Amino acid sequence: MNEALLRSLTPSVLGVLVRRGADFAAAEDAVQDALVEAVRVWPAGPPRDPKGWLVTVAWRRFLDATRADTARRRREDLVDEQPAPGPASAVDDTLRLYFLCAHPSLTPSSAVALTLRAVGGLTTRQIAQAYLVPEATMAQRISRAKRTVSGVRFDRPGDVSTVLRVLYLVFNEGYSGDVDLAAEAIRLTRQLAATIDHPEVAGLLALMLLHHARRAARTAPDGGLVPLAEQDRGRWDTTSIAEGIEILRAALARDRLGEFQAQAAIAALHADAPTADETDWVQIVEWYDELARLTDSPVVRLNRAVAVGEADGPRAGLAALAALDDDSLPRHTAVAAYLHERDGDPATAARLYAEAARKAPNLAERDHLTRQAARLNARGGARPGA
């Protein structure tokens, strides 16, 4: 059974049902039923047109469910809408589904959560981590969103900003290595950029390209994380970097700054530095100031503290970190450990690295932080770099 094929076809099949008048919740249930049926019968004889098969089965399941709850006339109308046999359209409906899930009847945060779960394929846990909320809270938010849109016709698509937020979170999950969605997020953002003339769409595409260009250098052969300063810059994809910088420059020239353009500018400064020591940290701090003004995000202020530590010294970075006053923020403890190490306090840094490892959101990050703690403990209190 080709599970990857089923996952790749799911958004498109869901889009067909929605276009034909199915409300989202019922369409999602019908598609899930069709996937279960595919798992059962395909090993014995896979269809020549997998998408067409899924569309037909899902639509029939939707009709069966509808017949149980609606009047005779509506049932007959839906039967008339049943798709004819034969190959299904090759049109990619994924991006359209992103817009449909950003429905005006939902708050932006609920629309993002619903899209990530229903179209992006992320788990409730992964979405909760992206939003910095408990998993139970996110599960309730997604359930409420499903109830809100149940029975609603998706004929009023949502706004661009919500779709961009979804694409960005999907990319981040793919980039983390937990779910391989980064390339798909880039593909959809390219589609969006080709159809919508919007500087923030261009900013997001530039940001994705600049981050994705470093992907090959982010992990060691054993799977361990490689920090940015230690990455082999010869492994960075210079073609993607050049494209990302060109897209960003065109967007910035329009003088309509948004958060994705600001993030892309920071990524471009990292990508443009021949070595880690030549990074323009002063300018990066200035871009973080712009980003903090645009978003007021605690994560942005956390990253700014790191940049301040590089530009003005670790004491200044620790002072910026103390101003956050939120050690529950993901990676807050890891940043504190790094700055204390740079400030010549390996004992405190080792303790904080071990504490950060226990809070790490994934195995690769936990292992990296554990190795950092072990490295400092092995030195027995020696100053970093000694």
Secondary structure, 3 states (H helix, E strand, C coil): CCHHHHHHHHHHHHHHHHHCCCCHHHHHHHHHHHHHHHHHHHHHCCCCCHHHHHHHHHHHHHHHHHHCCCCHHHHHHHHHCCCCCCCCCCCCCHHHHHHHHCCCCCCHHHHHHHHHHHCCCCCHHHHHHHHCCCHHHHHHHHHHHHHHHCCCCCCCCCCHHHHHHHHHHHHHHHHHCCCCCHHHHHHHHHHHHHHCCCHHHHHHHHHHHHHHCCHHHCECCCCCECCHHHCCHHHCCHHHHHHHHHHHHHHHCCCCCCHHHHHHHHHHHHHHCCCHHHCCHHHHHHHHHHHHHHHCCHHHHHHHHHHHHHHHCHHHHHHHHHCCCCCCCCCHHHHHHHHHHHCCCHHHHHHHHHHHHHHCCCHHHHHHHHHHHHHHHHHCCCCCCC
